[in-house]
Amino acid sequence: MSLLSLSLSLSLQGGSVFSPASVLSESKAQGQAEALARELGCPPSSDPEQLGSCLRAAPAQDLNAAQTKLLSVSGPLQAWGPVVDGVSVQGKPSMALMNAGFHRADLLLGSSAEDGLISRAKRIKNFEELQGRAASKTAFYEALSNSLGGDDANAFVKAAATWFYSMQHSPSPAGYNLFSQALNNATRDLFIVCPTIKMANFWAANTRSNVFMYHLQEARSGQGSRPLTTIPLDVHYAFGLPHSPLTYDLFTNTERRLSLQMMTYMANFIKSGNPNQAHSVSRVAFSEAALPPWHAFQPHPEGDSYMEVEPGLSNHRGLRRAQCSFWADYVPALTASTGGYKSKLKIRLSKTSLCQTNHRHLCRKKNNDTNTKAK
């Protein structure tokens, strides 16, 4: 997640403080440190200083290899971040934000289909294959699905999320690509896209500032993968990588034009707090026809508005509406009703059990987004 501020204009790319993975608890951080120390052969110890000393002495390559192995076992969320210790970080940023006073500051934020956990999950699969394990697909499924239960490892949440996203796809060799994509979508919605939408809603409601949101769908077929896959494509576009001499040939003319449009939006926003306001000192000027109006993020019965970053730059409503409702409405109700159940028992959820609740709208076909083009 990148943060840029200038003249009370803010830009967020790839998540928000409402993400469940934005911070770690002390117990989770301690557990991760102990697991990494064991993997590196450090002597067993409950003393953080001794663990830290051993970890600092390990070569960087050994640390990276051990961390990647832990990813393949524990899932994509075996990552590091700020720790809520009551001193440096006194509480969850989302709670601090909700209890704070606000200055007016315009916000531009967005997400990408390539954000975060997808690339981590792919690295798990690649690691397993490099280790010569034929069952790498099974490990890939397990690593992704394990993260769906959250820190509490709620088996009901994991089972519900697996059903909701996989639908008719099964974890078999024939269904591998479809099933793995479903799990990728689930982790991306939970940790990146839905927290981004929640931040846009929260900021618009509490600060009365201008808010503009975008989303970049998956790369179209035929574009291929690029060596810079660890950097989401929306970052490429916003910071002009398609125009850099080092990466110029990796992009098409259409992508370079889209990048120029996104840079113009960003420059306008930094100057005025509005991506639609012309930037008078820009060396390249777009006409209104070439730079379509970017609708501000506003509540609407058909869903909140956002810009789809694609050739044509069209405005839409209701980004991942059903999926975010699943995480925001159904999962908390399920967690409360099951009392944080943590059993490892295999749980089978039928479609009927979900559809007979107050969340019938989640039972519609999920293969396509329910967003509709803004009028």
C-alpha positions in Angstrom: 0.0 0.0 0.0 1.5 3.3 -1.0 0.5 6.6 0.8 1.0 10.1 -0.8 -0.1 13.4 0.7 0.2 16.9 -0.6 -2.0 19.9 0.2 -4.5 17.7 2.0 -4.9 15.3 -0.9 -4.4 11.6 -0.2 -3.8 8.6 -2.4 -4.1 4.9 -1.4 -3.3 2.0 -3.6 -3.9 -1.6 -2.8 -5.7 -1.7 0.5 -6.6 0.3 3.6 -6.5 0.2 7.4 -9.7 -1.8 7.4 -7.9 -4.8 6.0 -7.7 -7.8 8.5 -4.0 -8.1 7.7 -3.1 -4.4 8.4 -1.5 -5.2 11.8 -0.5 -8.3 13.8 -1.4 -9.1 17.4 1.6 -9.7 19.8 0.7 -13.4 20.1 0.6 -13.8 16.3 3.9 -12.0 15.8 5.5 -14.0 18.5 4.3 -17.3 17.0 5.6 -16.3 13.6 9.0 -15.4 15.0 9.2 -18.7 16.8 8.2 -20.6 13.7 10.8 -18.8 11.6 13.5 -19.4 14.3 12.7 -23.2 14.4 13.0 -23.3 10.6 16.4 -21.7 10.8 17.6 -24.0 13.5 17.7 -21.4 16.3 17.8 -22.8 19.9 14.3 -23.0 21.5 13.6 -19.9 23.6 10.7 -17.8 24.8 13.0 -14.8 25.2 12.3 -12.3 22.3 15.9 -11.0 22.6 17.4 -14.4 22.1 15.1 -15.1 19.1 15.9 -11.7 17.6 19.6 -12.2 18.0 19.5 -15.6 16.2 17.3 -14.2 13.4 19.6 -11.2 12.9 22.6 -13.5 12.5 21.0 -15.6 9.8 22.0 -14.8 6.1 19.3 -13.0 4.1 19.0 -15.8 1.6 18.3 -18.3 4.5 15.7 -16.0 6.0 13.9 -15.7 2.6 14.0 -19.4 2.0 12.6 -20.2 5.4 9.9 -17.6 5.1 8.8 -18.9 1.7 8.6 -22.4 3.2 6.4 -21.2 6.0 4.1 -19.5 3.4 3.6 -22.9 1.8 2.6 -24.4 5.1 0.6 -21.6 6.8 -0.9 -19.7 3.9 -0.3 -16.3 2.3 -0.9 -14.4 5.5 2.3 -15.7 7.1 3.6 -12.2 6.6 5.1 -9.4 8.8 3.7 -6.0 9.7 3.1 -3.5 12.5 2.4 -5.2 15.9 -0.3 -3.9 18.2 1.9 -3.7 21.4 0.1 -1.0 23.2 3.1 1.3 23.0 4.2 2.0 19.4 0.9 0.8 18.0 -1.7 1.3 20.7 -4.6 -0.4 18.8 -6.0 -1.4 15.5 -5.6 1.5 13.0 -9.2 1.0 11.9 -10.5 1.5 15.4 -8.3 4.6 15.9 -9.6 6.0 12.6 -13.2 5.5 13.6 -12.6 7.3 17.0 -10.6 10.2 15.6 -11.3 13.7 14.5 -10.8 14.5 10.9 -9.5 17.3 8.6 -11.0 17.7 5.2 -8.7 15.8 2.8 -9.6 14.6 -0.7 -9.0 10.9 -1.3 -8.1 8.9 -4.4 -7.9 5.2 -3.8 -8.1 1.9 -5.7 -7.3 -1.7 -6.1 -6.1 -4.2 -8.7 -6.8 -7.8 -9.5 -3.1 -8.4 -9.1 -2.9 -7.0 -5.6 -1.1 -8.7 -2.7 -2.1 -12.2 -1.9 -2.4 -13.5 -5.5 1.3 -13.1 -6.2 2.1 -14.5 -2.8 0.0 -17.6 -3.5 1.7 -18.1 -6.8 5.1 -18.0 -5.1 3.9 -20.8 -2.8 3.0 -23.0 -5.7 6.4 -22.2 -7.4 8.3 -23.0 -4.2 6.6 -26.3 -3.9 7.3 -27.2 -7.5 11.0 -26.2 -7.1 11.2 -28.6 -4.1 10.0 -31.4 -6.3 6.8 -32.0 -4.6 4.3 -33.5 -7.0 1.3 -32.5 -4.8 2.1 -28.8 -5.1 -1.5 -28.1 -6.2 -2.8 -29.6 -3.0 -0.5 -27.4 -0.9 -1.5 -24.4 -3.0 -5.2 -25.0 -2.2 -4.5 -25.6 1.5 -2.4 -22.5 1.9 -5.0 -20.3 0.3 -8.0 -21.9 2.0 -6.4 -21.8 5.4 -6.2 -18.0 5.3 -10.0 -17.8 4.7 -10.7 -18.8 8.3 -8.9 -15.7 9.6 -6.7 -15.5 12.7 -9.3 -17.5 14.7 -9.2 -20.3 12.2 -13.0 -20.5 12.2 -13.8 -23.7 10.4 -17.4 -22.6 9.5 -16.0 -19.4 7.9 -13.5 -21.4 5.9 -16.1 -23.8 4.7 -18.6 -21.1 3.8 -15.9 -19.0 1.9 -14.7 -22.1 0.1 -18.2 -22.9 -1.1 -19.2 -19.3 -1.9 -16.2 -18.7 -4.1 -15.6 -22.1 -5.7 -19.3 -22.9 -6.4 -19.2 -25.9 -8.8 -15.4 -26.0 -9.1 -13.7 -28.9 -7.2 -10.1 -29.2 -6.1 -9.3 -31.8 -8.7 -6.6 -31.7 -11.4 -9.2 -30.9 -14.0 -10.6 -28.1 -12.0 -7.3 -26.7 -10.7 -7.2 -23.4 -12.6 -10.8 -22.5 -11.8 -10.6 -23.5 -8.2 -7.3 -21.8 -7.5 -8.7 -18.6 -9.1 -11.7 -18.8 -6.8 -9.5 -18.9 -3.8 -7.4 -16.1 -5.1 -10.5 -14.0 -5.5 -11.6 -14.8 -2.0 -8.4 -13.7 -0.4 -8.1 -10.6 -2.6 -11.7 -9.5 -1.7 -11.2 -10.1 2.0 -7.9 -8.4 2.4 -7.7 -5.8 -0.4 -10.8 -4.9 -2.4 -13.5 -4.8 0.2 -11.4 -2.9 2.8 -10.7 -0.4 0.0 -14.4 0.1 -0.6 -15.0 0.3 3.1 -12.4 3.1 3.4 -14.0 5.0 0.5 -17.4 4.8 2.2 -16.0 5.8 5.6 -14.0 8.7 4.3 -16.8 10.1 2.2 -19.3 9.8 5.1 -17.1 11.3 7.8 -15.0 14.0 6.1 -17.3 15.3 3.3 -14.3 15.3 1.1 -14.0 14.4 -2.5 -13.5 10.7 -2.9 -12.6 8.9 -6.2 -12.2 5.2 -6.5 -10.8 2.9 -9.3 -10.4 -0.8 -9.9 -8.2 -2.6 -12.4 -9.5 -5.9 -13.5 -7.2 -8.8 -14.5 -5.0 -8.3 -17.5 -6.7 -9.2 -20.8 -5.7 -12.4 -22.5 -2.8 -12.0 -25.0 -1.0 -9.4 -22.8 1.0 -12.1 -21.2 2.9 -11.9 -17.9 5.7 -9.4 -17.3 8.9 -9.7 -15.3 7.6 -7.0 -13.0 4.7 -9.1 -11.8 5.4 -8.2 -8.1 4.2 -4.7 -8.9 0.5 -4.4 -9.6 -0.4 -3.0 -13.0 -2.2 0.1 -11.6 1.1 1.2 -10.0 2.8 0.7 -13.3 0.2 3.0 -15.0 0.1 5.7 -12.3 3.9 6.1 -12.1 4.6 5.8 -15.8 6.6 2.6 -16.1 5.2 1.9 -19.6 7.1 5.0 -20.7 10.4 4.2 -19.0 13.2 3.2 -21.5 13.9 0.1 -19.3 10.3 -1.3 -19.6 8.9 0.4 -22.7 8.9 -2.7 -24.8 6.9 -4.7 -22.2 3.8 -2.7 -22.8 1.5 -2.1 -25.8 0.6 1.2 -27.3 -2.9 0.9 -25.7 -1.3 0.4 -22.3 1.0 3.3 -22.7 -1.9 5.6 -23.6 -3.8 4.3 -20.6 -0.8 5.0 -18.4 -0.6 8.5 -19.7 -4.3 9.0 -18.9 -3.8 7.7 -15.3 -0.8 9.9 -14.8 -2.8 12.9 -15.9 -5.6 12.0 -13.5 -3.1 11.6 -10.7 -1.4 15.0 -11.5 -4.7 16.7 -11.6 -5.7 15.2 -8.3 -2.5 16.1 -6.5 -2.9 19.7 -7.7 -6.6 20.3 -7.1 -8.1 17.3 -5.2 -10.0 16.5 -8.4 -8.7 14.1 -11.1 -11.0 15.8 -13.7 -9.6 19.3 -13.2 -7.0 20.2 -16.0 -3.4 20.4 -14.9 -2.3 23.6 -16.6 1.5 22.8 -16.4 1.2 19.3 -17.9 3.4 18.8 -20.9 0.7 16.5 -22.4 -2.9 17.7 -22.4 -5.9 15.5 -23.0 -9.2 16.7 -24.4 -12.4 16.0 -22.5 -13.1 13.2 -25.1 -9.7 11.6 -24.5 -9.9 11.9 -20.7 -13.4 10.8 -19.6 -15.0 12.4 -16.5 -14.2 10.4 -13.4 -17.4 10.2 -11.3 -16.9 10.9 -7.6 -17.6 8.0 -5.1 -21.2 8.4 -4.0 -23.7 6.1 -2.3 -26.3 4.7 -4.7 -29.0 2.0 -4.5 -27.3 0.2 -7.3 -23.8 0.4 -5.7 -21.2 3.1 -5.2 -19.5 4.5 -8.2 -15.9 3.8 -9.3 -13.7 4.0 -12.4 -12.8 0.9 -14.3 -9.2 1.2 -15.4 -9.4 -0.2 -18.9 -9.2 1.2 -22.5 -12.1 3.7 -22.6 -12.0 4.4 -18.8 -15.6 3.8 -18.0 -17.5 4.5 -14.8 -19.3 1.6 -13.0 -21.3 0.9 -9.9 -21.3 -1.9 -7.3 -17.7 -3.2 -7.3 -17.7 -6.8 -5.9 -21.0 -5.9 -4.2 -22.2 -9.5 -3.4 -18.7 -10.6 -2.4 -18.2 -7.7 0.0 -21.7 -8.3 1.5 -20.6 -11.9 2.1 -17.6 -10.7 4.2 -19.3 -7.7 5.9 -22.7 -9.1 6.6 -22.8 -12.9 6.5 -19.4 -13.9 7.9 -19.8 -11.8 11.2 -23.2 -13.3 11.7 -21.8 -16.8 11.1 -18.9 -16.2 13.4 -21.2 -15.0 16.2 -23.6 -17.9 15.8 -20.8 -20.5 15.9 -19.0 -19.0 18.8 -15.6 -18.9 17.2 -15.6 -22.7 16.5 -12.0 -23.8 15.7 -12.4 -27.5 15.1 -10.4 -29.1 12.3 -13.4 -31.3 11.4 -14.4 -31.2 7.8 -17.7 -29.2 7.5 -20.0 -29.4 4.5 -22.2 -26.4 3.8 -25.1 -26.9 1.5 -26.4 -24.1 -0.7 -29.7 -24.4 1.0 -28.3 -23.6 4.4 -27.0 -20.2 3.2 -30.0 -19.4 1.0 -32.5 -19.9 3.9 -30.9 -17.2 5.9 -31.3 -13.4 5.6 -28.5 -13.5 3.0 -30.4 -14.9 0.0 -28.8 -12.4 -2.3 -25.5 -14.2 -1.9 -26.9 -17.3 -3.6 -27.0 -15.8 -7.0 -24.4 -16.9 -9.6 -21.0 -15.5 -8.6 -19.0 -16.2 -11.7 -19.5 -12.5 -12.8 -19.5 -9.3 -10.8 -22.9 -7.8 -10.1 -21.7 -4.4 -10.9 -23.6 -2.4 -13.5 -22.4 0.4 -15.7 -23.2 3.8 -14.4 -25.7 5.8 -16.2 
